[in-house]
Amino acid sequence: MTTEAKSEANAATARAEPTAAAKRSRFVAHVARWAGLSVVQFVLVEYIVSATWRGLYSYRNNYISELGIPFCGPVGDWPCSQLYVLLNASMVLFGVAIAAVGGSWYIVRRIDGRAASFFVVAGAGAITAGVVNQGVNYPIHSFGATVFFIFGNFGLVVAGGHRSLRRTIRIVVTALGAVGLAGYFAYMGGHEFGLGIGSMERVATYSLLVGVLVLSVSQFNATRVPKTLDESA
């Protein structure tokens, strides 16, 4: 084989083998994709834990945080659920997922820096609320939940304006963020609109969850092949 042929063969091999940067980008894209889809676990865990309250829990009238404490009732002596730890762990995983979504989507250029920052802060809030349940320290738990609701849903509003999204997805994601914010402030103001205080809290929570899920599904193909080198993305 001539020197020229060897050079061409080596060049072809180099093109075929992904660079270290490409491998890192591919890994980040996988994190972005699966972290976004993993938020579904929160709904499943919430249902499982609430079912073990033996009919004492109401999605309409009870707060989500009540699922994360071992005792409840008027004077706090009812054994509610031995699975309460699962809800707290699920909230922590929810926070980790949102923070991972914010960081990894920013790296693969699916959201801008503002939205990424909001998601990371929201994730930190959810982790705080999960680690410190309301039975341990209510003010800290409440602060973490507030950060989660406000920054998470506001992050959806900002992320919904990214040019990488189709117009329909932009509208849906932005609307979900707006609904989540409205639900949270209504919940904090004690406005139930006939739905129950538990339902209003879930408007804020599920809007964020569904918004992240919609973004993940809409970006599934985009994150399958990372575009970190595509300056037009």
C-alpha positions in Angstrom: 0.0 0.0 0.0 1.4 3.4 -1.0 1.9 6.2 1.5 -1.0 8.1 -0.1 -3.3 5.2 0.3 -2.3 4.7 3.9 -3.0 8.4 4.7 -6.4 8.1 3.1 -7.2 4.9 5.1 -6.0 6.6 8.3 -8.2 9.6 7.6 -11.2 7.4 6.9 -10.7 5.6 10.2 -10.4 8.8 12.1 -13.7 10.0 10.6 -15.4 6.8 11.5 -14.3 6.8 15.1 -16.1 9.3 17.3 -13.9 11.8 19.1 -13.8 12.2 22.9 -15.8 15.3 22.6 -18.4 13.6 20.5 -18.6 10.7 23.0 -19.1 13.2 25.9 -21.8 15.0 23.9 -23.6 11.7 23.2 -23.5 10.8 26.9 -24.9 14.3 27.8 -27.7 13.8 25.2 -28.6 10.5 26.8 -28.8 12.1 30.2 -31.0 14.9 28.8 -33.4 12.4 27.3 -33.8 9.9 30.1 -33.7 12.5 32.9 -36.7 14.2 31.4 -38.6 11.0 31.0 -37.8 9.8 34.5 -40.1 12.4 36.1 -43.0 10.1 35.5 -41.8 8.1 38.5 -43.2 10.8 40.9 -46.8 10.2 39.8 -46.4 6.4 40.2 -44.8 6.7 43.7 -47.4 9.3 44.8 -50.2 6.9 43.9 -48.6 3.9 45.6 -48.0 5.8 48.9 -51.4 7.4 48.9 -53.0 4.0 48.4 -51.5 2.8 51.6 -53.3 5.4 53.7 -56.3 3.0 53.8 -58.7 5.5 52.3 -57.7 8.4 54.6 -55.9 10.3 51.8 -57.6 12.6 49.3 -56.0 14.0 46.2 -58.6 16.8 46.4 -58.1 17.8 50.1 -54.7 16.6 51.2 -51.3 18.2 50.4 -48.7 16.2 48.6 -46.2 16.7 51.4 -48.5 14.8 53.8 -47.5 11.7 52.0 -43.9 12.3 53.1 -44.5 12.1 56.9 -45.1 9.0 59.1 -47.9 10.5 61.2 -50.8 12.8 60.5 -54.3 13.4 61.7 -55.7 16.3 63.9 -53.1 15.8 66.6 -50.5 14.1 64.5 -50.8 10.6 65.9 -52.4 8.7 63.0 -50.0 6.2 61.4 -50.4 7.2 57.8 -48.1 5.1 55.7 -44.9 3.2 56.3 -44.0 4.0 52.8 -43.6 7.7 53.4 -39.9 7.5 52.8 -40.6 6.5 49.2 -42.4 9.8 48.5 -39.5 11.8 49.9 -37.0 9.8 47.9 -39.2 10.3 44.8 -39.2 14.0 45.4 -35.4 14.0 45.6 -35.2 12.0 42.3 -37.6 14.5 40.7 -35.3 17.3 41.7 -32.2 15.5 40.5 -33.9 14.9 37.2 -34.9 18.5 36.6 -31.5 19.8 37.5 -29.9 17.2 35.1 -32.4 18.2 32.5 -31.5 21.9 32.8 -27.7 21.3 32.7 -27.7 18.7 30.0 -30.2 20.4 27.7 -28.2 23.5 27.9 -25.0 21.7 26.9 -26.7 20.2 23.8 -28.2 23.6 23.1 -31.9 22.7 23.5 -32.6 25.4 26.0 -30.8 28.7 26.8 -28.8 29.6 30.0 -31.7 31.3 31.7 -34.1 28.3 31.5 -31.2 25.9 32.5 -30.5 28.0 35.6 -34.2 28.0 36.6 -34.4 24.2 36.2 -31.2 23.7 38.3 -32.5 25.9 41.0 -35.9 24.2 40.9 -34.2 20.9 41.2 -32.3 22.1 44.3 -35.6 23.2 45.8 -37.2 19.8 45.2 -34.2 18.0 46.7 -34.5 20.2 49.8 -38.2 19.5 50.1 -37.6 15.8 49.8 -34.7 15.6 52.2 -36.4 17.8 54.8 -40.0 16.7 55.0 -42.6 18.9 56.7 -42.6 16.8 59.8 -38.9 17.5 60.4 -38.7 21.2 59.6 -41.7 22.8 58.0 -40.2 26.2 57.1 -37.2 24.7 55.3 -39.5 22.1 53.6 -41.9 24.9 52.5 -39.1 27.0 51.2 -37.7 24.2 49.1 -41.2 23.5 47.7 -41.7 27.1 46.9 -38.4 27.3 45.0 -39.4 24.2 43.1 -42.8 25.4 42.0 -41.8 29.0 41.1 -38.5 28.4 39.4 -39.6 25.1 37.7 -42.7 26.5 36.1 -41.0 29.8 35.2 -38.3 27.7 33.6 -40.9 26.1 31.4 -42.1 29.5 30.3 -38.6 30.5 29.3 -37.7 27.1 27.8 -40.9 27.2 25.7 -39.5 30.2 23.7 -36.4 28.3 22.4 -36.1 28.4 18.7 -35.3 24.7 18.5 -38.9 23.8 19.4 -41.8 23.6 16.9 -44.4 26.3 17.3 -47.0 23.9 18.7 -44.6 22.6 21.4 -43.6 26.2 22.3 -47.3 27.0 22.9 -47.9 23.9 24.9 -44.8 24.2 27.1 -45.3 27.9 27.7 -48.9 27.4 28.6 -48.1 24.6 31.0 -45.6 26.8 32.8 -48.1 29.6 33.0 -50.8 27.3 34.3 -48.4 25.9 36.9 -47.5 29.4 38.1 -51.1 30.4 38.3 -52.0 27.2 40.2 -49.2 27.7 42.7 -50.1 31.3 43.5 -53.8 30.4 43.7 -52.8 27.5 46.1 -50.7 29.8 48.2 -53.5 32.3 48.4 -56.0 29.7 49.5 -58.1 29.9 46.4 -59.5 26.4 45.6 -62.1 27.4 42.9 -64.1 24.4 44.1 -61.3 21.9 43.3 -59.8 21.5 46.7 -56.5 22.7 48.1 -54.8 19.4 47.2 -55.9 19.7 43.6 -54.6 23.3 43.3 -51.1 22.1 44.6 -51.2 19.4 42.0 -52.0 21.9 39.2 -48.6 23.5 40.0 -46.8 20.1 40.3 -48.3 18.2 37.4 -48.0 21.2 35.0 -44.2 21.2 35.6 -44.0 17.4 35.3 -46.0 17.3 32.1 -44.1 20.3 30.7 -40.7 18.6 31.3 -42.1 15.4 29.8 -43.4 17.2 26.6 -40.0 18.9 26.2 -38.3 15.5 26.5 -40.5 13.8 24.0 -40.3 16.7 21.5 -36.5 16.7 21.8 -36.1 12.9 21.7 -34.8 12.9 18.1 -32.8 16.1 18.6 -30.9 14.5 21.5 -30.5 11.2 19.8 -27.6 12.7 17.7 -26.0 15.5 19.7 -25.7 18.8 18.0 -23.1 20.5 20.2 -21.1 21.3 17.1 -24.0 22.7 15.2 -23.8 26.5 15.7 -27.1 27.0 14.0 -29.0 24.9 16.6 
